[in-house]
Amino acid sequence: MARGRHPSRLYIDPPEPQVAKKYLRYWYGGDIIREPDRFPGLTSPDLFGNCNPLEIDFGCGMGVLSCNRAQQSPAINVLGIDVSQKPLFCAINDAHHRGLDNIKFVRGNFNALLPLLKSETVSTAYYLFPNPPHDYFHQRANTGRKRFLETLYSSLVKDGRLVFATDSVDFFKCMEIIITKELNYNLFSLDFDSSGISTWYRNIWESRGKDVMGIAVVKR
Ligand SMILES: C[S@@+](CC[C@H](N)C(=O)[O-])C[C@H]1O[C@@H](n2cnc3c(N)ncnc32)[C@H](O)[C@@H]1O
């Protein structure tokens, strides 16, 4: 169920066809499983035709962070992935409005896209304010989370960063245990408050007076 002010209940103008063609790829997980070779890797050369550092925003929603990063740093590429169409339409319209050439979006389930990640190709992976699940202490669910984090980590280049944030204390504790105790990653000291990381949901939670918590790891 959507939390906060999710745009799924609003009418959002779809992007013009040529804008969608420039920014959006729509991939079904089943197709990736059946024919993985038909899909490009989630890398700068495959998606952007250059070797610039690649940042991936897993569950990018309205694409606030993705578009900000692409605009702030023209020498990087940004990929936003989300399964929901309407937030992606907002993200694409925003990227078009800002005239960005270094950003793309994939509509799809990021779990299904993980096989398209290549080792040591991503400079920063963001996993920000995912909908908190309710199965923190289920071993099977945590095994899935651990596998997800391991795959993201192995896709990072040396000195690459993985950033996670949430408004849920329980979810934060659960992910913190996996990251620090089970996976033994190098913690990167991140002052999330002053990190400059702005997302649609961060803004919603903070405007309601909620605390947000972030953690980052760096690959040495
Ligand atoms: C609460 S929103 C957060 C969006 C954004 N990161 C932010 O902070 O504003 C979570 C987003 O993750 C997306 N999402 C959840 N599970 C996903 C999955 N398996 N694959 C792709 N997107 C997913 C949802 O559609 C939603 O847009």
The ligand as an ORCA input file, in Angstrom:
! r2SCAN-3c Opt
* xyz 0 1
  C       8.496      4.973     -0.631
  S       8.983      5.137     -2.268
  C      10.573      5.951     -2.151
  C      10.943      6.620     -3.435
  C      12.254      7.434     -3.403
  N      13.417      6.596     -3.163
  C      12.170      8.531     -2.373
  O      12.887      8.465     -1.370
  O      11.363      9.458     -2.578
  C       9.489      3.483     -2.701
  C       9.552      3.297     -4.204
  O      10.131      2.021     -4.467
  C       9.436      1.441     -5.546
  N       9.635     -0.017     -5.452
  C       9.283     -0.829     -4.422
  N       9.667     -2.106     -4.691
  C      10.276     -2.079     -5.906
  C      10.883     -3.068     -6.716
  N      10.958     -4.343     -6.327
  N      11.406     -2.696     -7.908
  C      11.340     -1.392     -8.318
  N      10.777     -0.411     -7.583
  C      10.257     -0.744     -6.393
  C       8.000      1.890     -5.373
  O       7.283      1.850     -6.590
  C       8.187      3.308     -4.858
  O       8.181      4.256     -5.916
*
